[in-house]
């Protein structure tokens, strides 16, 4: 028997470390870098140091030096070219062959790495100094030309405004270049002498950055072990080292150049998709031919997914950039795609009061709204830049090479979007999504969808952005649009209701997928339509009722089109056919807010007039949304008193919600209608995820009973059967 208030009688939804042991050989590898000494061939044997040694006590042991023979040096030089980081076994074999102790070999390789690094740093600094000298010389020449210039009318000194257009353009471009070179020079000077945790490849000079090669050899490390454990936050727990930051900057610049070329190229690099109208897919052969280096070759265990999509959206280009560069706004707008995200480090905030030049290191988890599709975790850098033609570009690229591991399930090659300003507050967005992923864990019924590109590809990103831009434009309306009906009487009440619905949708999306934030438990069987559950304690959260919350979800295939399923589930007149807990009561729409071109994109306030006189009437807040890649019907019971406060313009953040609902996706075999790309044809089936959240006990410290789990299991299975019966009979 459920306890508690009105949440006891309706569906609700829930959001719910391993100790990393450091292998001895990994710690040896890390200590290698701590024993770096002077470069050359004079090798110093380090004194023994134990954990119990007094750090303030100076060692008394006399230093001993050994001069290697020319033959020994040549042999180790040759070995270094093939393997700069020999392991214990290799050091022993090499020492035996050269009549050296393994420790002597170890120190020689340490010194050689230090020597190579110092040479590289000197070369890089020379490059930067030369660039600065060129720019200074140009500036001096421009100043002299300006001081010697005479006005053609009066013979006096020429004003800046009377200079030729080309001269003014050159002066502006020169100032920009100098600022960028000075900034990079400052970064390099700041980080010179930093000691990398791992042996990273050398950075090419700035003029070769477009073909940056950051290929790596698999190596073991403490952070690599953390990464393979599946939690990317642990990968970057110590932040970037001083030596890693210049590498990240170079990688971001190279990724930006690649994104621009990818977005602007046509055939044969991009080919029309055989499954989805307007979407383009990448020719891997052409990609390798055009971008032979990048972040290195594709690992054999990973599959390449790449697509491109364009659309015109109703949002100012500056606002779009702000959404993409603010991790909270980005997560909210793409709640169905991004289950969690975090900015780990900001390397640059941009210049001139905007995001031009902004550079952020981030981690994110991308999802499909179903427990049957594993999330894709990425550790990446995001770089934003405004180009000379006014176009903005935001690019992501994985930083796997910084923390290499042999177990990388997903990495992002340069992906992102170009944003062009259009009149009347519109923008054209061109999106490129390019990832390499291991998708063997995807359930078989979702594989066609993932392979089609509708699950994670550019089509879904652009369709979601387009729909959310319409929703945001609707929320910002200062009057009551003609499409709104019902009891909403003020713009303030309308905005509060939309804000409450937005929180409901984000809460649903955060708890319906396979995020590593929570763990699903399968109740029975081994089929695709198994019911999965998880529990969470809700304490001191004003947006949720206190107590024990049980979430239940299941995904299954239906032999009817997604549009038919969506229309059935969102219609209040057919609600009694599947909603068990409404007890067959009459459902009436009290308020309706349209927030998109499609009539299915709306927020509604429903009242269930129960036929049972002993049960009070119930209010349900519902948002339905649809685009060409999927649809949602999300709802939650709401308190009548609290809803009255919201409708009068009050703060909706304190209204307790436990959202439940449906995610409706095409099964991957559908083809979009050429006449109306927003409508999925009736030729394919649907993938439906049903998710409930139920407050099973209003006491947070109570224990979950098996009876509650059994009841929820029966509830969701009965709902699924009702939906299957209703939509298949209707289709027949």
N, C-alpha and C positions, 0 to 999 in steps of 0.2 A: 504494500500500500504506500503510495507516495504521500509525503508530508509537505506542508508549506502553504504558500499563498496561491494566487492564481496561476503561477508558473507550474504548479503541480498538475494542471489539467491540460497542458498543451505541450507541443514539441519545443525542444530547446537544443542548443548547439554548444560544444565545448572547445576551448583551446587547451590543451593540457599544458661519470667520466672515468671514462676508464683511466687508471693510473698509467702514465706512460713510462715504461722502464727504458732506460738508456742503455743499449748494448755496450759492452766494453770497447768494441772496436770503434763505435761512434764517438765515445768520449775521447778515445785516443786521437781520432781525427780532429776533434775540436781542440784538443790540447796541442796538436801540431801547430796550429796557427798562433797559439800563445807562446811558442818557443822560437818565433822568428828572430833572427839575429843579423849581424852585419853580412852583406853580400860579399862574395869572393870565394876563394878556395881555402882560406884559413878557417878551420872548423873548430868551434869551441864546444867541449863537452859540458852540458849543463849539469850542475850539482843536483843530487837527489833532493826531492822536495815532497814531503808528506803532508797530509791534511792536518797533522798535529803540530807542525812546525810553527814556531813563532814568526809571524810575518815581519816583525821589527828587527829580528836577529839577522845580522849579515852572515852569509856562509863563510866559513874559514877555509874550505877546501880550495887548494891552489888550482887555477885554471891550466888545462893542458891543451896544447895546440898540435895539429897534425897537418903536414903539407902533403897533398895528394900528388901522385905521379901524373905525367901528361897522359899516359894510357888510361889511368883511372878516370881522369876528367873527361877524356873523349868518350869513353864508354857511357858514363853517366849523362853527358850531354846528349848523346844519341838516344838513350832511354827516356830522357826528359821530354824530347820532342814527341814521343809516342804516348807517354803516360807521366804527366807532371805530379801525380799524386799516387805513388806506389803504395800498396798495402804491405802489411807485415811480411807476408810470404814473399812478395816480390823483393822487398828490401833484403831479406835474408839470402835469397838466391843471388841477387846482385852483389851483396857483400862477400859471399862465398867465392864468387867468380873473380872478384877484384881484390881478394885478401883484405877486406875491410869489415869492421864491425857493423852490424845493422844500425846501431845508433849513429855511427859516422855517416852512413848513407842517408839516414833520416835527416840529419842536420844539413848535409849538403843540398838536398832537395828543398829544404825550407829556405836556405839562403838563396838558392837559384830562383825560387818563386818571388822572393822579396826583391831580388835584382831586376827581374823582368817587370815587376809591378812599378818599380821606381823609374825604369826606362820609359815605360808607357806614360807615366804621369808627367815626366819631363817633356815627352813628345806632345802630349795633349796641351800642356801649358804653353809650349812654343806656338802651336796652332792658334790658340786663343789670343796670345800676344800679337801675332801677325795680323789677325783679323782686326784687333783693336787699333793697331798702327795704321792699317789701311783706312779705317773709318775716320780716325783723327786727321789723317792727311786730306781726306775728302772734305771734311768739315772746314779745315783751314782754307782750302781752295775756294769753297763756297763763300766763306766770309770775306776773303780778299776780293772775289769777283763782285760781291755785294757792295763793299766799301768803295771800289773803283767805278761802280756803275753810276751813270749820270742820267738825270731825267731828260727826255728828248724835248720837253717843252721849255723848262726854265734853266736847264743846265746844272741844277743842284743835285744833291744825293738822291738816288732813286729810292722810293718807298717800296716796302715789301709788296704792297698791293699792285705795284706797277711792273713787277717781275713777270716774265713769261710763265705761262701755265706749266711748261716742262720744268723750269727751274724750281718753281714752288713744289711741284710733285717730287722732284729729286730731293729737295731739302726735307720734306716730310718723310719720305721713304728712308733717307739716311738717318734721321733721328730715331725712327722705329727700329732700324737695324742695330744702331748703336745701343739702344736700350736693351734689345734682346741679347746682344753679345755680352754687354756688361752684366746682365743678370745671370747668364750661363757661366760667365767667367767667375762671378762672385760665388756661385754654387760650387763650381769646381775647386776654387781656392779654399772654400770652407771645408770641403770634404777630402782634400788631399791628405794622405796619411792615414785615412780610415782603413781598418782591417776587415776584409770581408769574411763572413762566416764560412762561405764555400768558395771554391775556385771558379770564379766567373770568367767567361770569355772576355777578350779585350774589346774596348769600345772603339769603333772606327772614328775618324775625324768627322766634324760636322757635315762637310759636304757629301759624305757617303752615308748619311744617316738613313736615307730612303731604302737602302738595301741592308739594313742592320741584320746581322745574323746572331741570334742568341741561342743557337743550338746547344744542348748540354748532354753530358754523359750521366746516366743514372748513378747517383751516389746516395749513400745512407747518411742520415743526420738526425739529430733529435727532433728538429722541426719537421723533417720529412716524415718521420714516424707519426707525428701529430696529424699531419696533413692526410696521410693514408687512413687515419682513424675516422675520417669523414667530417671533422669539425674544422672548417676553415678559420674560424675565429682563433683557434689555438695555433694555427699556422703563423699568424701574424701577431701573436700575443706580445712579442718583444718589440714590435714595430720594425721599420726599415733601419738597417745599419747605415752609417755614413757612406760606406762604399757602394751600397745598393741604390741610393737615391739618384746619382747621375745616370745609372743604368736605366732606372725607371723613366727618367726624363727623355733619354734617347729613344727608348722603346715607344713612349707616347707620341713623340714627333714622327717616328717611322709609321706608327699605326694610323696617325692622322692622314699622312700622305697616301697610304694604301686605301683608306676609306674613301677619300676624295676620288681616286682613280676608279675604285670599284663602283661608286655611285654614278659616275659620269660615263662609264664605258658601256658599249652595247654588245651586239653579237660580234664574234662568237663566244665572248667571255660569259655572257648571259643568254639563256635560251628560254623560250616560253614554257611554262609548266604544263605538263600533259593533264594534270588533275584540276588545277585551279585557274580560273580566268584572271588575267592581269598580272598574276604573280610570275616572277622570273626565277629560274634556278641556275646555279653556277655550273659551268663546265670545269671539272677538276683539272683536266689536261691543260686547258687554256690558263687556268689560275696558276698552276705550277710554272708554266712557261712565262707568264707575265710577272709573277712574284716568286722567284726561285728561292729566296732566302727567308725573310720574315722571321717568325719565331721558331723556325726549324721544321723538319719534316713531320708529317702526321704519324703518330704512333700506330703500330699495326693493330692494336686492340680497339682503336677508336674508328668511328664512322663519321664521315663528313656530312654536315647539313648546312646548306647555304641558300639563301633566297633574298629577293629584293622586291620592294613594294613601294608605291607612291600614292599619295592622297592629298587633297586640299582640306584643311581643317579650320574650324571657326575659332581661331585663337591667335593673338598677337605673337609674333616670333620671339619677342623678348620674354614674354610669359612662358612660352614653351621651353626656352633655355633654362629659366629659373626652376621649372618643374623637374627637368632632367638633372640639374645640378644640386637640388635640395633632396637629400635621401628620403626625408619624411614625405614630401609631396610626391616624389617619384613612386614610393611604395604605395601611397594611397590611390593614386591615379591608376596604377597597374596592379591593383590588389589581386586580381585573378591570376596574374602571371608571376608576381613577386611575393613569395610567402614571408620572407624576411630579408632585411638588408641593413648594412651599417657602414658608415664612413669611418675608416680606421685612422687615416692620417691625411691632412691637407698640406700638400707640398707647395701650392700656390693658390691664392684667392682670386687671381685675375688682376687686371689693371683698369684704371679709369672708371672705377666704381661699378664695373660689371664683371661678368664671368669670362671675359676674353683672356685666355691664358690660364684659366683655373685648372688645377691638377689635383685629383683626389685618389687615394688608395682605398678600395672598397671591398666588401664581401657581400654576396647576395645569393639567394636560393630561389631558383625559378621552378614553377610548378604547373601542373595540370590539375584541375579540381576533381581529383579522384585519388583514393588511397592506393590504387593499382598502378600508378605511374610514379616511379621514384623521382624525387626532385633533383635538380642539377645545381650543384654548388660551384661558385666561381670566386676566385680571389684575383682582382683585376685593378687596373688603373683606368680612371676616366679623365679624359682631356677635352676641354672645350676651347674653341678658337673661332674668332670672326675673321673671315677672309676678305681679300681686297674688294671683291664684288658685293660685299655686304652679307653674303651667305654665312650662316653660323653652322658649325659642325660639332657634334659631340661623339667621341669615339671611346669604346672600351676595348681593352686587350688584356688577356690573362698574364699573370705574373708567376706562372708555374715554374719558369726557369730560375726564379730567385730561390725557390724552395723545392728543388727537384725531388721527385718521388717516382717509383716505378708503378705506383697505383694512382693514376689520375683518370677519373671517370668522365671528366668534362673540362674542356678548355675553350676559351673564346679567342678566336682570331679576330683581327680588327672588325668590330661590329658597332653600329650606331646609326646616326641619321644626319642628313643635311636639311637645314631649315631655311627656306627662302621667304622673304617678306612679300605679301600680296596686298592689294588695296582693301580697304574697309575692314581691317583687323583680321584678315585671313592669312594663312601660311600654307606653303606647299612643303610637305615632308617626304623625303626619300629615305627609306629605311633599308639598311643592309644587316642581315643577321647571318653570322658565319661561325659555326661551332664545330668541334670535334668531340664526339660523345660515345660512351659505351652504353648502349640501350638494351643489353641482354636481359636486364631485370624488368623491363616493361611487360605487363601482362599481354597475352596474345590478342585479346579483343581490342586493345588500344594501339597495337603496333601499326595497323594501317593508318590511323590518325596521325601518329608521330611521324611515320614515313612520308605522309602527304605534305608535311610542313605546316598544317593548320594547328598543331599543338604548341610548338615553340617558335615557329618561323616568323618572318617579317610580316606576313599577312595578319597574324594575330596581334602583333604589336601595333600595327597601323590601325586596324579595325578597333582595337580597344581604345587607342588614343582618340580616334575620330568620335566614338561614342561618348567618351568622357569629356571631350571638349564641348559637345552639345549639352551634356548635363551641367557642366560648369557655367556655360552661357545661360542656361535656364535658371540656375541658382542665383545668378547675379542680376536677374531681372528685377527692376524696381517697382513693377506694377503686377497686377494679377492677369496673366495671359488669358486669352479667350478659351484656351484648351483646358484650363483648370475649372473644376466644378466642385460643388459641395459646400462644406461648412467653413472653409478657409476664407476669412474676410479681410486679412491684412497681409501686406508683403512680409512683415516681420514673422507672422505665423507660418507663412509659406517657407521662408528660409530656415526657420527652426525645424520644421518637419523634414525638409530635405537634408539638413545636417544630421538629424537623428537617423534617417534612412541610410545615409552614407556610412555612419558608424556601424549600423547593423550589417551592411554588405561587407565591410572590411573584416568584421568579426567572423562572419560566415566563411569568407575566403581563407582567412588565416587558419581555420581549423578543419577544413574539408580535405586537404591534400595530404601528401606523404612527407610533410616537413619533418626534419630531424628534431624540431622543437618538441614533438610529442611522439609517442609510440602507440600504434594501434595493436589491439589484441583480437585475433580471430576467434569467434565464438564456436563455429561448427563447420564441418565439411571442408572441401578443398576446391570448390568451384569458384567461378568469377563473382557470383552473386552472394558470397559469404558476407555475413554481417560482422563488421569490425567495430570495436568499442574502445573507449578510453575514458578515464575519470580525471577530475580536477577539483580541488578545493577552492572555492571563491570566498575570499576574506577581504574586507575593507576595500572593495572595488565598487564605487558608486554607480558604475555602469552595468553591474551584474548583481543579481540577487545573491545573498550569502548562502553558503551551504555546499553540499556535494552535488556536482554536475556530472551527468553521464552523457557522453556523446556516442552516437551510433551512426554508422554510414555503410552504404553498400552501393556498388556500381554494377550495371547490367546492360545488355543490348536489347533494343526494341526494333521490330521490323517495320517501323513507320518513320516518317521524316521528322527531323528536329523541330521544324516549324509547327507541325501538327501537335507534337508533345508539348511545346511551349504554349501554344494557344489554349490547350486543354487545361494545363496546370495554372495558368494565370487568370483564367476566367472565374469570377466569383460564382457564377451560376452553376458551374460543374464541380465546385469545391466539395460539396457533400458526397460526391462519388468516390473520393479518395481520402478525405480528411476524417479519420475515425473519431478524433476527439472533439469535433464540432457537433457530434451527436445528431447529425442529419438536420441541423438547424438551418434556417434561411439566412443566407449571407447577403448583406446589403453594403454597397460602396457609399461611404459617407463623404469622402473627399478624394479628389483625383488631381494629380499634378503631372502634366505632360512634360517630359524633359528630353525630347529627341524627335527626329523626323518620323521614325517608326512608331505607330500607335502602341506597340508593345513596350516601349521605353517610358515607364511612368512609375510614380509612387502613389499608393492608395492607402486609405484608412478604411478598414472593413469592420462591420459589426455583425456578429453571429447571434441571431435571435434564436436561442435554444428552445426547442419544444418542451424541454423539461422545466417545469415551473420552479423546481428546487435549485436550479443552477442559474446564476446571474448571467446577464448578457456579457459577451466578451468582445474586446476590441483587438484588431490585428493590424499591425503596420506591415505593408508589403511593398517591395520594389521588384519590378520585373524589367529586364533589360535584354536586348538581343542585338547581335551584329552578324556579319557574314561568317564568323568563326565559332560562334557558340552563344548560348543564352542562359540566363539565370532567373529563377523565381525564388525570392528570399523573403521570409516573413518572421514575425515575432509577436507574441501577445503583449499588449501594453496596458498599463494601469489607466483607468478612465480619468482619475484625478490628475495624474502626471501628464496625460495627453492633453488635457484642457490647458495646462500651463504652457505646453509647447505650442498649441494652436493660438495662444495669445501672444506669442513671441518670446516666451521664457527660454532659459538655458536648457537645451536637451541633453547635456552631458550627464545629468543626474537621473535620467530615466533608465531604470534597470531593464536590460534586454538579454534574452537568450535566443539568438536567431537559429532558425531551421530553414530548410529549403532544398532546391534542386539545381543541379548544374547539367545542362543539356548540350551535348557536343555531337557533331556529325561523326559517323563511324569510319570516315576516311575513304569510303567508296563513293561519296557524293560528288557531284559536279555542280558548280554554281551556274545558275541560269544566266545566259548572256544578256537577256533583256533587262533583268533586274539582279545585279550582283549581290544585293542585300538578302535575297531570298534563296534558300537552299532548295534544290529541286526535290521532288518526291521520290526520286529513284533510289535513294540510299536509306540506311537505317540510322538509329540514334544510339548514343551512349549516355545513359542517364545515371547520375549519382544522386542518391537520396541521403540526406543527413539531418538528424534530429539532435537537439540538446534538451535534456530534461533534468529538472531539479528534483533529485530523488530524496534529498533530506535537507531541511533548512538549517541544520546544525553542522557547521564545517568540520567538527571533530568526530562526527558519527562515522561508523563503519558501513561500507557498501554491502548490502545484502545480496545474496544470490537470487532472491526473489525479484529484486528490482532489475537486475540484469536480464532475467528471463522475461520479465514483462516488456522491457524495451525491445528485446529481440523479437518477441511476438508482435509488438506494435509495428516495427519497421517492415517485417515480412508480410504482415497483413496489408499494409499500405502499398507495398510493391505489387502484390497480387491484384489489388483493386485497380492500380494504375495500368497494369498489363491488360487486364480484362477490358477496361474502359476504352483504351486507345486502340487496341487491336480489333475490338468489335466495331468501333467507330470507323476504322480504316476499311474493314471488310464491307 
